[in-house]
Amino acid sequence: MICKDFGIRKTAIVGMGALGLLYGNHIVKQCGQDAVTYVMDKERLKKYQNETFFINGEPVHLNMSEAKDMKPVDLLIVAVKDTGLRAALDIMKNCVNEQTVIISVLNGISSEEIIGERYGMERIVYTVAQGMDAMKFGNTLNYTQMGELHIGLPENRNREKLERLMDYFDNIHMPYVEEKDILYRLWSKFMLNVGVNQTCMVYETTYAGALAKGEANRTMIAAMREVIALANAEGIALSEKDINQYVDIIKTLNPEGTPSMGQDRINKRPSEVEMFAGTILELAGKHGIYVPANEFLYERVREIESIYI
């Protein structure tokens, strides 16, 4: 094991979805099984504690703990869906002390602020996970691209935790990029997800289907352009070139894969539509901007969910 002491030795992860497994497994491979603990409530622990997970075909065994039994950790990764964030805030409370670095790999533009309200913004390193094509069904995770974590701090906040995190990532070969303007990157990824996530769910399609000429592709691009208009109104300098950049990223992913909302439709789970189109509709009302593509996507997702929820 190459893991050395850079002020981060113990990591806790809340969430055993695609990204929670992806990053936890990477740390385990580099630092050993005891370096990572998945934290959950009593019911989930009972469900998962004897489960064998498979990542790209390989069986993995993961440390798990009930939330009440946890002690503070050096790094806390929040990897739940937006619909589970409020519950996660309670689950993670025993994991946090003054030294804990907290990162969120949730989609959207608000999870850092929500976590920071509870645990202090001084513990938060803003993080955007992008470029991965991880798909999880049941106890099986498959991916061809691990992607990278884009990390940074808005304004001139204390860099100690950011620098400690970068030292750790360097040590464990975690793919990452330090962002000078992390809010720009946060909104850029939000733009991508508003487009591709919702489109793949509504049209029940893959990355390749969203890229192919036709209605799905037109809807995806229209939804992304609406994010640009709102970002500009919020003081974030997104532009058409950002659409081109993120379409190029989609082209690197498994063409037969589908993002999280596409997986939600397959698994008949509640989606994160409120975090995507719901946020867009709220901001559109605030700024008086017309967003017909996201209005359409919001209505269609709710219609689809009403069938199985």
Residue pairs with C-beta under 8 A, 6 or more apart in sequence:
1 30
1 31
1 32
2 30
2 31
2 171
2 172
3 9
3 30
3 31
3 32
3 35
3 171
3 172
4 171
6 164
6 167
6 168
6 171
7 74
7 99
7 164
7 167
7 168
8 74
8 75
8 101
8 164
8 165
8 168
9 31
9 35
9 74
10 35
10 37
10 73
10 74
10 75
11 24
11 27
11 35
11 36
11 37
11 73
11 74
11 75
11 76
11 77
12 36
12 37
12 38
12 39
12 70
12 73
12 75
12 76
12 77
12 92
12 95
13 20
13 23
13 24
13 36
13 37
13 38
13 39
13 76
13 77
13 79
14 20
14 38
14 39
14 40
14 76
14 77
14 78
14 79
14 80
14 88
14 91
14 92
15 38
15 77
15 78
15 79
15 80
15 81
15 84
15 88
16 38
16 40
16 44
16 48
16 53
16 62
16 79
17 79
17 80
17 81
17 136
17 260
18 132
18 134
18 135
18 136
18 141
18 143
18 260
18 263
19 79
19 105
19 129
19 132
19 134
20 38
20 77
20 79
20 80
20 105
21 53
21 55
21 62
21 134
21 136
21 141
22 55
22 132
22 134
22 141
22 143
22 146
23 77
23 79
23 105
23 174
24 36
24 38
24 62
24 77
25 55
25 60
25 62
25 141
26 146
26 172
26 174
27 35
27 36
27 172
27 174
28 35
28 36
28 60
28 62
30 171
30 172
30 173
31 172
33 61
33 62
33 63
34 63
36 62
36 63
37 63
37 64
37 65
37 70
37 73
38 48
38 62
38 63
38 64
38 65
39 64
39 65
39 66
39 67
39 70
39 91
39 92
39 95
40 48
40 64
40 65
40 66
40 67
40 91
41 66
41 67
41 87
41 91
42 66
45 64
45 65
45 66
48 64
49 64
51 139
52 59
52 60
52 61
52 139
53 59
53 60
53 61
53 62
53 139
53 140
53 141
54 60
54 139
54 140
54 141
55 140
55 141
55 142
56 141
56 142
56 143
57 142
67 90
67 91
67 92
67 93
67 94
68 94
69 94
70 94
70 95
71 94
71 95
72 94
72 95
72 96
72 97
72 99
72 100
73 95
73 96
73 100
74 99
74 100
74 101
75 100
75 101
75 102
75 103
75 165
75 168
76 92
76 95
76 96
76 100
76 101
76 102
76 103
77 103
77 104
77 105
78 85
78 88
78 92
78 102
78 103
78 104
78 105
78 106
78 111
78 115
79 104
79 105
79 106
80 87
80 88
80 106
81 106
81 260
81 272
82 106
82 107
82 108
82 111
82 272
82 274
82 275
83 270
83 272
83 274
85 106
85 111
85 114
85 115
89 114
89 115
89 118
89 119
96 102
96 119
96 123
100 123
101 123
101 125
101 161
101 164
101 165
102 115
102 119
102 123
102 124
102 125
103 124
103 125
103 127
103 149
103 151
103 165
104 111
104 112
104 115
104 124
104 127
105 127
105 129
105 149
107 189
107 190
107 193
107 197
107 260
107 272
107 275
107 276
108 190
108 193
108 272
108 275
108 276
108 279
109 186
109 187
109 190
109 279
110 275
110 279
112 121
112 124
112 126
112 127
113 121
115 124
116 123
116 124
121 157
122 157
122 158
122 161
123 161
125 151
125 152
125 153
125 161
125 162
125 165
126 151
126 152
126 153
126 154
126 179
126 182
126 183
126 186
127 149
127 150
127 151
128 149
128 150
128 151
128 179
128 182
128 185
128 186
128 188
128 189
129 147
129 148
129 149
129 150
129 189
130 147
130 148
130 150
130 189
130 192
130 249
131 145
131 146
131 147
131 148
131 249
131 252
131 253
132 143
132 145
132 146
132 147
132 253
133 143
133 144
133 145
133 147
133 207
133 253
133 254
133 257
134 141
134 142
134 143
134 146
135 141
135 142
135 143
135 254
135 257
135 258
135 263
136 142
136 263
137 263
137 266
137 267
143 254
144 253
144 254
144 257
145 252
145 253
145 254
146 175
147 175
148 175
148 176
148 177
149 169
149 174
149 175
149 176
149 177
150 176
150 177
150 179
150 182
150 185
150 189
151 162
151 165
151 166
151 169
151 176
151 177
151 178
151 179
151 182
152 162
152 178
152 179
152 180
152 181
152 182
152 185
153 159
153 162
153 182
154 182
154 183
162 178
166 176
166 178
168 174
169 176
179 185
183 236
184 236
184 237
184 238
187 227
187 231
187 234
187 236
187 238
188 238
188 242
188 245
188 246
189 246
190 227
190 276
191 224
191 227
191 228
191 231
191 238
191 242
191 243
191 246
192 224
192 246
192 249
192 250
193 259
193 276
194 223
194 224
194 226
194 227
194 276
194 277
194 280
194 294
195 210
195 220
195 221
195 223
195 224
195 227
195 246
196 207
196 210
196 220
196 250
196 259
197 259
197 260
197 261
197 262
197 272
197 276
198 223
198 261
198 273
198 276
198 277
198 294
198 297
198 301
199 205
199 210
199 216
199 217
199 219
199 220
199 223
199 297
200 206
200 207
200 209
200 210
200 258
200 259
200 261
200 262
201 261
201 262
201 264
201 265
201 271
201 301
201 304
202 216
202 219
202 297
202 300
202 301
202 304
203 209
203 210
203 215
203 216
203 219
204 262
204 265
205 216
205 258
205 262
206 255
206 256
206 257
206 258
206 262
207 250
207 253
207 254
207 255
207 256
207 257
207 258
207 259
208 255
208 256
209 216
210 216
210 217
210 220
210 250
211 217
211 247
211 250
211 251
211 255
219 293
219 296
219 297
221 243
222 292
222 293
223 277
223 280
223 293
223 294
223 297
224 243
224 246
225 240
225 243
225 293
226 280
226 284
226 289
226 291
226 293
226 294
227 238
227 280
228 238
228 239
228 240
228 242
228 243
229 289
229 291
230 280
230 283
230 284
230 287
230 289
230 291
231 237
231 238
232 238
233 283
233 287
233 289
234 283
234 287
258 266
260 271
260 272
261 271
261 272
261 273
261 276
261 301
263 269
264 270
264 271
264 272
265 271
265 304
268 308
268 309
270 305
270 309
271 301
271 305
273 297
273 298
273 301
273 302
273 305
276 294
276 297
277 294
277 295
277 297
277 298
277 301
278 298
280 291
280 294
280 298
281 291
281 294
281 295
281 298
283 289
284 290
284 291
284 294
